[in-house]
Amino acid sequence: MAAASLWLRSAVPVWAIVAPHDDFLFLRLAYNLGGGLWLGQFDNLTLAKGMAYPAFILAAFLAGIPLKIAEQSAYLGAAGLAAWLVARLTGKQWVAFALFVLLAFNPLLWHPALARVIREGLYVSLSFAIVILAAAVLLPRKDARPAPAARNVLLISLGLVGAFYWLTREEGIWLAPALAVLLAAGAIKAWRERTNGEPDAGLSRAVLRAVPAFMLVLAIFAAVVGAVAAMNDLRYGAFTTNEFQSASFRAAYGAVARIRHQEWRRYIVFPKDARDKAYAVSAAARELRPALDGESGENWRRIACREARIDPCPEIPGGWFMWAFRDAVALAGHYSSARDALAFYRRLAGEINAACDDGRLSCGGAGVSIFPPFRRHYVADVLAQVPALARALTRFGDGEVGPRPNIGPSYFVELFSDLVGPVSALQPDRIMLTGTIVPKGAIVQIAVHDRSGEPHTTTIKRLPPPTVGAPDRLASPVFDLETDCLRPTCDLVVKAGASEQAVALATVTERQVIASPDFEVSIDFARKRGPSGVPVASEMRRNVQLTIAHAIGLTYAAAMPFLTALALIGVVLAVAVGPSRRASAGVLALVLACAAAVASRAVLLAYHEVTLLPGAVNPVYLSPASPFLIAFDLLGIYLGILALHELRSARRRAH
């Protein structure tokens, strides 16, 4: 089953997106780590995200394993660990095997969004492994306790996985409810053993035995995280693993967010009227004015409004404002070092908070969060997201699998391929033109311009004159142009001297002539090219793999809502009947921990959706919850079957 899972995963290569704040940032950090430069030259992105995923990229490269196969292998390792634990808790190999199979063919991992070079490819495995390792430590069966050496391996693994988890993403607290459920189950188990008079099972003694284990996990976690922070302090002057988690950044962000607005608008953290108030009382805030109210801020507003699909959209929504804010600090010259940047954030927070405290600014309560100040109607707004969340959680990507055409210049895409392995071979629809230029005294420039401002990729090659020793130094009579700018707003622009001609690119045809007093351009070849359909062997194999993966995805999408409903009924029955067996008690604790993980992830994303980041309920951010939901469904149904069997046995005894 593991081999089949990896075989299907090999059909989904990397979808390379040259995004400087996401995919390409991880690639850049991995290159720097591999070059012995730690995280490289410092700027406002160096410590913006954790270093665990770039380190994983580098480790996969050094091992000669394509990144996506390495991610799938890590996930299968977590799935195997879960199957091992379930086999110990239930004594049923078939339950463990069924769980592994369902986890191994999780179709959400084949979704296009997870084909990107993004942290969730690893974060899914780390999140699941933490809960499974904690359950293995806290919920051992009396007749199947791991040997002391094996228990130490589990504890060391828990500390290491916990550290890598913390160094991968910033919202690690969402697993706290699941871990709290396991801790409570472990305490109840110790109390029951004490009340049953079992030897060497006193509650106080159980607690004392747990202290060294807890200290070992904490020591390993602190050693790894502390080592990364110490390295950042040595290289950049700040003892931190991630600037978003630093107290200085959060204080500054919370300070500007607490200034009251003239008119509340959802998602907006720091609108124009609040900025003007901040500029009036804070010298540090005034340093950000050229960027936030200038070209940089406008670029972020345009990008955010397009991606969030908000109209009208006069301000930068919160999910993007945090990046615009950091860019503004960098443009103000405060990213020469991490020490300088964090000092500026502290100064900004101090000036704004002082103005709030002495009444120069009208402010809400002090905060150190990236979320906007809480409003009571957010509770109802989150509840309104429940139907969409439930559908998105249980549909597992609706069968959508495979990568998409790469986005970005070919040179940068080749950097992806060099470090992470195969990238998408799909090509976007493109327009290709070949033409002849006849200059008339001025250098002729050819370009593609999109009046809508949407990004596009265009390659223009100028070929040498067809005759050797052409007398006119301005002559460059042949050009090849290839672009993915297919929108009606895309123009072919020809310019020479004072003359400029713009022609709608979609209307350009062969033998068309674009002329002015300064030039004449003849179009010799014009074609629109779609994705390649060449039936090469590798593509034929990939089509078979993706067809199978798509069928599996559709099966999950159809079955999981029904299985989740059955699992909920099974858990209710199990709680009502009471776990009479030790095995079912441990499984029930694991199921409730999985339910807590799914619920806390859903609440977190719903709150993001209504306060900070429209579109937060998406396959990427939902993916860490997917293995927990699979485990909940299978084990919840198993508990329901045990509960029904218990009820039937009780009825027989009664008669």
Rosetta blueprint (number, residue, H / E / L):
1 M L
2 A H
3 A H
4 A H
5 S H
6 L H
7 W H
8 L H
9 R H
10 S L
11 A L
12 V L
13 P L
14 V E
15 W L
16 A L
17 I E
18 V L
19 A L
20 P L
21 H L
22 D L
23 D H
24 F H
25 L H
26 F H
27 L H
28 R H
29 L H
30 A H
31 Y H
32 N H
33 L H
34 G H
35 G L
36 G L
37 L L
38 W L
39 L L
40 G L
41 Q L
42 F L
43 D L
44 N L
45 L L
46 T L
47 L L
48 A L
49 K L
50 G L
51 M L
52 A H
53 Y H
54 P H
55 A H
56 F H
57 I H
58 L H
59 A H
60 A H
61 F H
62 L H
63 A H
64 G L
65 I L
66 P L
67 L H
68 K H
69 I H
70 A H
71 E H
72 Q H
73 S H
74 A H
75 Y H
76 L H
77 G H
78 A H
79 A H
80 G H
81 L H
82 A H
83 A H
84 W H
85 L H
86 V H
87 A H
88 R H
89 L H
90 T H
91 G L
92 K L
93 Q H
94 W H
95 V H
96 A H
97 F H
98 A H
99 L H
100 F H
101 V H
102 L H
103 L H
104 A H
105 F L
106 N L
107 P H
108 L H
109 L H
110 W H
111 H L
112 P H
113 A H
114 L H
115 A H
116 R L
117 V L
118 I L
119 R L
120 E H
121 G H
122 L H
123 Y H
124 V H
125 S H
126 L H
127 S H
128 F H
129 A H
130 I H
131 V H
132 I H
133 L H
134 A H
135 A H
136 A H
137 V H
138 L H
139 L L
140 P L
141 R L
142 K H
143 D H
144 A H
145 R L
146 P L
147 A L
148 P H
149 A H
150 A H
151 R H
152 N H
153 V H
154 L H
155 L H
156 I H
157 S H
158 L H
159 G H
160 L H
161 V H
162 G H
163 A H
164 F H
165 Y H
166 W H
167 L L
168 T L
169 R L
170 E L
171 E L
172 G H
173 I H
174 W H
175 L H
176 A H
177 P H
178 A H
179 L H
180 A H
181 V H
182 L H
183 L H
184 A H
185 A H
186 G H
187 A H
188 I H
189 K H
190 A H
191 W H
192 R H
193 E H
194 R H
195 T H
196 N L
197 G L
198 E L
199 P L
200 D L
201 A L
202 G L
203 L H
204 S H
205 R H
206 A H
207 V H
208 L H
209 R H
210 A H
211 V H
212 P H
213 A H
214 F H
215 M H
216 L H
217 V H
218 L H
219 A H
220 I H
221 F H
222 A H
223 A H
224 V H
225 V H
226 G H
227 A H
228 V H
229 A H
230 A H
231 M H
232 N H
233 D H
234 L H
235 R H
236 Y H
237 G L
238 A L
239 F L
240 T L
241 T L
242 N L
243 E H
244 F H
245 Q H
246 S L
247 A H
248 S H
249 F H
250 R H
251 A H
252 A H
253 Y H
254 G H
255 A H
256 V H
257 A H
258 R L
259 I E
260 R L
261 H L
262 Q L
263 E L
264 W L
265 R L
266 R L
267 Y L
268 I E
269 V L
270 F L
271 P L
272 K H
273 D H
274 A H
275 R H
276 D H
277 K H
278 A H
279 Y H
280 A H
281 V H
282 S L
283 A H
284 A H
285 A H
286 R H
287 E H
288 L H
289 R H
290 P H
291 A H
292 L H
293 D L
294 G L
295 E H
296 S H
297 G H
298 E H
299 N H
300 W H
301 R H
302 R H
303 I H
304 A H
305 C H
306 R H
307 E H
308 A H
309 R L
310 I L
311 D L
312 P L
313 C L
314 P L
315 E L
316 I L
317 P E
318 G H
319 G H
320 W H
321 F H
322 M H
323 W H
324 A H
325 F H
326 R H
327 D H
328 A H
329 V H
330 A H
331 L H
332 A L
333 G L
334 H L
335 Y L
336 S L
337 S L
338 A H
339 R H
340 D H
341 A H
342 L H
343 A H
344 F H
345 Y H
346 R H
347 R H
348 L H
349 A H
350 G H
351 E H
352 I H
353 N H
354 A H
355 A H
356 C H
357 D H
358 D L
359 G L
360 R L
361 L L
362 S L
363 C E
364 G L
365 G L
366 A L
367 G L
368 V L
369 S L
370 I L
371 F L
372 P L
373 P L
374 F L
375 R L
376 R L
377 H H
378 Y H
379 V H
380 A H
381 D H
382 V H
383 L H
384 A H
385 Q L
386 V H
387 P H
388 A H
389 L H
390 A H
391 R H
392 A H
393 L H
394 T H
395 R H
396 F H
397 G H
398 D H
399 G H
400 E L
401 V L
402 G L
403 P L
404 R L
405 P L
406 N L
407 I E
408 G L
409 P L
410 S H
411 Y H
412 F H
413 V H
414 E H
415 L H
416 F H
417 S H
418 D H
419 L H
420 V H
421 G L
422 P L
423 V E
424 S L
425 A L
426 L L
427 Q L
428 P L
429 D L
430 R E
431 I E
432 M E
433 L E
434 T E
435 G E
436 T E
437 I E
438 V E
439 P E
440 K L
441 G L
442 A L
443 I L
444 V L
445 Q E
446 I E
447 A E
448 V E
449 H E
450 D E
451 R L
452 S L
453 G L
454 E L
455 P L
456 H L
457 T L
458 T E
459 T E
460 I E
461 K E
462 R E
463 L E
464 P L
465 P L
466 P L
467 T L
468 V L
469 G L
470 A L
471 P L
472 D L
473 R L
474 L L
475 A L
476 S L
477 P L
478 V E
479 F E
480 D E
481 L E
482 E E
483 T E
484 D L
485 C L
486 L L
487 R L
488 P L
489 T L
490 C E
491 D E
492 L E
493 V E
494 V E
495 K E
496 A E
497 G L
498 A L
499 S E
500 E E
501 Q E
502 A E
503 V E
504 A E
505 L H
506 A H
507 T H
508 V L
509 T L
510 E L
511 R L
512 Q L
513 V E
514 I E
515 A E
516 S E
517 P L
518 D L
519 F E
520 E E
521 V E
522 S E
523 I E
524 D E
525 F E
526 A E
527 R E
528 K E
529 R E
530 G L
531 P L
532 S L
533 G L
534 V L
535 P L
536 V L
537 A H
538 S H
539 E H
540 M H
541 R H
542 R H
543 N H
544 V H
545 Q H
546 L H
547 T H
548 I H
549 A H
550 H H
551 A H
552 I H
553 G H
554 L H
555 T H
556 Y H
557 A H
558 A H
559 A H
560 M H
561 P H
562 F H
563 L H
564 T H
565 A H
566 L H
567 A H
568 L H
569 I H
570 G H
571 V H
572 V H
573 L H
574 A H
575 V H
576 A H
577 V H
578 G L
579 P L
580 S L
581 R L
582 R H
583 A H
584 S H
585 A H
586 G H
587 V H
588 L H
589 A H
590 L H
591 V H
592 L H
593 A H
594 C H
595 A H
596 A H
597 A H
598 V H
599 A H
600 S H
601 R H
602 A H
603 V H
604 L H
605 L H
606 A H
607 Y H
608 H H
609 E H
610 V H
611 T H
612 L L
613 L L
614 P L
615 G L
616 A L
617 V L
618 N L
619 P H
620 V H
621 Y H
622 L H
623 S H
624 P H
625 A H
626 S H
627 P H
628 F H
629 L H
630 I H
631 A H
632 F H
633 D H
634 L H
635 L H
636 G H
637 I H
638 Y H
639 L H
640 G H
641 I H
642 L H
643 A H
644 L H
645 H H
646 E H
647 L H
648 R H
649 S H
650 A H
651 R H
652 R H
653 R H
654 A H
655 H L
